[in-house]
Amino acid sequence: MMIEKLKVMNSAMIPNPGTYKYRSIPRKEFVEILRMAKEIESFVGYPSTLQHIKEISGVELELSREVCRFEVGDIAAIVKLKYRVDPGKKKDYKPSAEDFEYGLLYRIA
C-alpha cells in the first residue's frame, strides 16, 4: 500500500469537524507506514517523540506545532505516550521506547 501524503501526529485528537476512524496499530506497522509514504507532513511538537520516531524507523521529521487540518481521505500516523507527563517535568522528561503507542487516524466524511 503506497500512501501519497501522510500526516504524523503525537496525539490522536480530532483537529476539525468531520467523521473519523481510529485504530491502534503495532509499532512494526507504524514504521512500515512511515517508510511507504511518498510525502510526510509532521505535526509532532516534542523533540523526544521525533527522536523516538527516528530511532525506530530511520525517518527524520521536523518539529512542528502548526495547526493540523484534515480533509476527507486524509490519513495520520499517530505516535503518542501511553500516559500524560506531569507539566512540571515535561522539559527534561525522557520517555523510553516502551512508553509509546501507535495508531492510524482517517477522516472518512
C-alpha positions in Angstrom: 0.0 0.0 0.0 1.5 3.3 -1.1 0.4 6.4 0.8 0.7 9.7 -1.2 0.6 12.0 1.7 0.8 11.1 5.4 0.4 13.3 8.4 2.3 12.3 11.6 0.9 13.5 14.9 1.8 13.0 18.6 -1.8 13.0 19.6 -5.0 11.2 18.5 -7.1 14.3 18.6 -9.8 15.4 16.1 -8.4 18.5 14.5 -11.6 19.8 12.8 -15.2 18.7 12.3 -15.9 15.5 10.4 -16.2 11.8 10.7 -13.1 9.9 11.7 -12.0 6.4 12.2 -9.1 5.5 14.6 -7.4 2.2 15.1 -4.5 1.1 17.2 -1.6 -0.4 15.4 1.6 -2.2 16.4 5.0 -0.4 16.2 6.0 -2.5 13.3 3.0 -1.4 11.2 3.7 2.3 12.2 7.2 2.0 10.9 6.1 0.3 7.6 3.5 3.1 7.0 6.1 5.8 7.6 8.5 4.2 5.1 5.8 3.7 2.5 4.7 7.3 2.5 5.7 9.4 -0.5 5.3 12.6 1.4 5.2 13.1 5.2 3.8 16.2 6.9 4.9 16.4 10.6 2.7 17.8 13.3 4.9 16.4 16.1 5.7 19.0 18.7 8.0 17.2 21.1 11.7 16.6 20.4 11.7 13.3 22.4 8.9 11.9 20.1 10.8 12.9 17.0 13.9 11.2 18.4 11.8 8.0 19.1 10.5 8.0 15.5 14.0 8.4 14.1 15.3 5.6 16.3 12.6 3.0 15.4 12.2 3.9 11.7 15.2 5.8 10.5 12.8 8.6 9.3 13.8 12.1 10.4 10.9 14.5 10.8 10.8 18.2 11.6 9.4 19.6 14.8 6.1 21.4 14.2 3.5 23.0 16.3 1.4 24.0 13.3 -2.3 23.6 13.3 -3.4 20.3 11.6 -6.4 20.3 9.4 -7.9 17.2 7.8 -9.8 16.8 4.5 -11.8 13.7 3.6 -9.4 10.9 2.8 -6.5 12.2 4.9 -4.6 9.7 7.0 -2.4 10.4 10.0 0.0 8.0 11.7 -0.1 8.6 15.5 2.7 8.1 17.9 1.8 9.1 21.5 2.8 8.4 25.0 0.6 5.9 26.9 0.2 8.5 29.7 0.4 12.2 30.5 3.6 13.7 31.7 3.5 16.0 34.8 3.6 19.6 33.4 6.5 20.4 35.8 8.6 17.6 34.4 8.0 18.0 30.6 11.1 20.0 29.9 13.6 17.2 31.0 11.4 14.1 30.6 13.0 11.3 28.5 10.4 8.5 27.7 11.6 5.0 26.9 10.6 3.2 23.6 8.1 1.2 25.6 6.2 4.3 26.7 4.8 4.9 23.2 1.7 3.6 21.4 0.7 3.9 17.8 -2.4 4.3 15.7 -3.9 5.4 12.4 -6.5 8.2 12.1 -8.6 8.5 8.9 -11.1 11.2 8.0 -13.9 9.4 6.2 -16.5 12.1 5.9 
